[in-house]
Amino acid sequence: MWIINLWRFLRSYLKVRVEGVNTEKFINLAVIRGVAFWDLKKHQNGAVLELPANNLKKLRVIARKTGCSIKILEKKGLLFWWRKGKKRKGFVLGFLCFVVSLYIATLFVWNVQATGMEDLTEREVIELAAEAGLEKGMLKWDLDTERIENRVAMMHEDIVWAGVRIRGTTVEIKIVEHKKREELPPEDVEAHLVASKDGLVEKVLELEGEAEVKPGDTVSRGEILIRGAETIKIPDDPEEEPEKERVYPKGKVEARVWYESRKPVPEKEIKRKKTGEEQTALYIKYNGRRWRLRGPGDSPYQRYWKKSRSRKWGGNTWQLPLELVSVYYYEIEKEEKPLSRVEAVEKAKKEARSELKNQLPQDVEVRDYYWEKKRKNGQLYIRFVIETIEDIAEIKYN
């Protein structure tokens, strides 16, 4: 798609509005005569479309035959940029110098980031990389990524693997640390497995500790499921005193859990649609700041839909820290559509189902679902319920 947009930009094109009672005939004649255009949007009084600049004369001939009028809304492309630049040579020269400076700046490393840490800090990893030869301000072609990866992994005993990746002017170091054994809390701290949510117990797997619930029990959030026990260790030597040791609970408690959503049944549906009117603003963005080149600074419409598109320059191994941001403002209008009872119920069910879907934990087993109609204070509601099976046990220290 970007190749098509680039080709259109190089050829230069126009955005025009066609108005008149014979707009449909105008479009049909343009198609029959092979006049290329795209992005056609019809509205009540005519249509808006885009076409190559050299096709405007052909459209004017068709407009005279059909009694339509043509108004140029925007001029886009290299030709029009060049014409404006000829009048403002200082601006064009400054812009070219700016682009060249940015390109030169992309040849250097300006930022170093580290990811994947668990116990180490980002600063510690960056300092290790600096000792291995990675420094801010160095030329990217002087960067030996393989050598730095090997040295960083060898310089710290907790690092198993290190990877170096270049992203524009940023170098990212990703590490993998040795997995350490989970440290137990002090012996005088009690620990229990408690319910993370309400549910009906289906299965109890007790590995260590004492189970406080059994299948068929109803539990509430925070209730103890498997209690951590304190046991007495009998020594081999009868003369030694018995020692107390704490058993920390381990296990799994599966339960049936219910999620519920209620949504009112609407009498009408409000839709928003485009009117065909739109405007575009163009910005240049560098280092977190942006400057507007053309177009409105804010939406010219009271009701609108906004869309942004960013274009970056660069390849697989380098990128300019420069973006061209296009902001599109589309005027919209509200349209109310009355719903039948069947349509309204389906809409409420869909909204309730979507809300519950966002509440469900990942990889949870859905056992069943059902819905029912409820009425309260004259308002009809849809009650949607999903039943799941999940492990509700979580550790809690006292």
Buried (B, 14 or more C-beta within 10 A) or exposed (E): EEEEEEEBBEEBBBBBBBBBEBBEBBBEBBEEEEBEBEEEBBBEEBBBBBBBBEBBEBBEEBBEEBEBEBEEBBBBBEBBBEEEBEEEEEEBEEBEEEEEEBBEBBEEBBEBBBEBBEEBEBEBBBEBBEEBBBBEEBEBEEBEBEEBBEBBBEBBEBBEEBBBEBEBBBBBBBBBBEEEEEEEEEEEEBBBBBBBBBBBBBEBEBEEBEBBBEEEBEBEEEBBBBBBBEEEEEEEEEEEEEEEEBBBBBBBBBBBBBBEBBBEBBEEEEEEEBBBBBBBBBBBBBEEEBEEEEBEEEBBBEEBBEEEEEEEBBEEEBBBBBBBBBBBBBBBEEEEEEBEEEBBBBBBBEBBBEBBEEEBEEEBEBEEBEBEEEEEEEEBBBBBBBBBBBBBBBBBEE
